[in-house]
Amino acid sequence: MSDESAPERVCFLLRVRPDRLAEYRRRHADVWPEMLAALSRAGWRNYSLFLRDDGLLVGYVECGSFQAALDAMQEEEVNARWQGEMAAFFELPDGSAADTALERVAEIFHLD
């Protein structure tokens, strides 16, 4: 079990379709309250998304265990609905979902 005083810090990348950037931004200005609650229950803390104009999406999250946080979200009914709604926004391999196709970026430095 991870120590909550030293959370796992995770950075990940995805790619949003350039023709869907405006709508993707709009959807994240109004994330469903039940999705926010599910993320909190699953241990997602200090969660941020950053989106470049070319579609590069950079995510950052802190949690006790990233794999446990991902697994917990798979148990949330609202996550399946959200992923279904958002799937068309991403450039993904066929049959992939954004929450399982994200590319992790290795942390090499952290200023305490």
C-alpha positions as CSV (number, residue, x, y, z in Angstrom):
1,M,0.0,0.0,0.0
2,S,1.3,3.4,-0.9
3,D,2.1,6.1,1.6
4,E,-0.4,8.9,1.3
5,S,2.2,11.4,2.5
6,A,4.3,10.6,-0.6
7,P,1.8,10.3,-3.5
8,E,2.6,8.8,-6.8
9,R,2.9,11.7,-9.3
10,V,1.9,10.7,-12.8
11,C,2.1,12.6,-16.1
12,F,0.5,11.2,-19.2
13,L,-0.1,12.1,-22.8
14,L,-3.0,11.7,-25.2
15,R,-3.8,13.3,-28.5
16,V,-7.1,15.2,-29.1
17,R,-8.3,15.5,-32.7
18,P,-7.5,19.0,-33.9
19,D,-11.0,19.5,-35.3
20,R,-12.5,18.8,-31.8
21,L,-10.3,21.1,-29.6
22,A,-12.9,23.7,-28.9
23,E,-15.6,21.2,-27.9
24,Y,-13.1,19.2,-25.8
25,R,-12.3,22.4,-23.9
26,R,-16.0,23.2,-23.5
27,R,-16.8,19.8,-22.1
28,H,-14.0,20.1,-19.5
29,A,-15.4,23.5,-18.4
30,D,-18.4,21.6,-17.2
31,V,-17.4,18.1,-16.0
32,W,-20.3,16.1,-14.6
33,P,-20.5,16.4,-10.8
34,E,-20.9,12.6,-10.5
35,M,-17.6,12.1,-12.6
36,L,-15.8,14.5,-10.2
37,A,-17.1,12.6,-7.2
38,A,-16.0,9.3,-8.8
39,L,-12.5,10.6,-9.4
40,S,-12.3,11.7,-5.8
41,R,-13.5,8.3,-4.5
42,A,-10.9,6.6,-6.7
43,G,-8.1,8.6,-5.1
44,W,-7.3,11.1,-7.9
45,R,-5.9,14.3,-6.4
46,N,-4.4,17.4,-7.8
47,Y,-5.6,16.3,-11.3
48,S,-4.9,18.7,-14.1
49,L,-5.2,18.6,-17.9
50,F,-3.3,20.8,-20.3
51,L,-4.1,21.1,-24.0
52,R,-1.9,22.5,-26.7
53,D,-3.4,23.9,-29.9
54,D,-2.1,21.0,-32.0
55,G,-4.1,18.5,-29.8
56,L,-1.3,17.3,-27.5
57,L,-3.0,16.7,-24.1
58,V,-0.8,16.5,-21.0
59,G,-2.4,15.1,-17.8
60,Y,-1.0,15.2,-14.3
61,V,-2.4,13.5,-11.2
62,E,-1.3,12.5,-7.8
63,C,-2.6,9.4,-6.1
64,G,-1.6,6.6,-3.7
65,S,-1.2,4.1,-6.6
66,F,-2.0,5.1,-10.2
67,Q,-2.9,1.5,-11.2
68,A,-5.3,1.3,-8.2
69,A,-6.8,4.7,-9.1
70,L,-7.3,3.5,-12.7
71,D,-8.8,0.2,-11.5
72,A,-11.2,2.0,-9.2
73,M,-12.4,4.2,-12.0
74,Q,-13.2,1.1,-14.1
75,E,-15.7,0.1,-11.3
76,E,-17.5,3.4,-11.6
77,E,-20.6,3.4,-13.9
78,V,-20.2,7.1,-14.6
79,N,-16.7,6.5,-16.0
80,A,-18.0,4.2,-18.7
81,R,-20.6,6.9,-19.7
82,W,-17.9,9.6,-19.7
83,Q,-15.4,7.6,-21.7
84,G,-18.2,6.8,-24.2
85,E,-19.0,10.4,-24.6
86,M,-15.4,11.5,-24.9
87,A,-14.0,8.7,-27.2
88,A,-14.6,10.6,-30.4
89,F,-12.4,13.4,-29.3
90,F,-9.2,11.3,-29.2
91,E,-6.8,9.9,-31.8
92,L,-6.6,6.3,-30.5
93,P,-5.8,2.9,-31.8
94,D,-9.0,1.0,-32.9
95,G,-10.9,-0.3,-29.9
96,S,-8.9,1.7,-27.4
97,A,-10.3,3.9,-24.7
98,A,-8.5,7.1,-23.6
99,D,-8.3,6.0,-20.0
100,T,-6.5,2.8,-21.0
101,A,-4.4,4.1,-23.9
102,L,-2.7,7.0,-22.2
103,E,1.1,7.2,-22.5
104,R,2.9,7.7,-19.2
105,V,5.8,10.1,-19.0
106,A,8.6,9.2,-16.6
107,E,9.3,11.7,-13.8
108,I,13.0,12.6,-13.7
109,F,12.9,15.6,-11.2
110,H,10.7,17.0,-8.6
111,L,11.3,20.1,-6.5
112,D,9.9,19.5,-3.0
